């Protein structure tokens, strides 16, 4: 959640062992009106950050979007 102020929520976070290191799966939630390029850049930067952790072998990410209604 602290990776980007644009992340509205987390849908799924899973981690499992693949030998001595972890495989991590993260589904983040972003505003559906956000441009595709921006959502891609946020998700890719999160993947890079998670894969730089010493116990993480690989990170798989996906992006879900929701319509934000502001009152």
ABEGO torsion letter per residue (X at the ends): XAABAABABBABBBBBBBEABBBBBBBBBBBAABBAAAAAAAAAAAAAAAAABAABABBBBBBBBBBBBBX
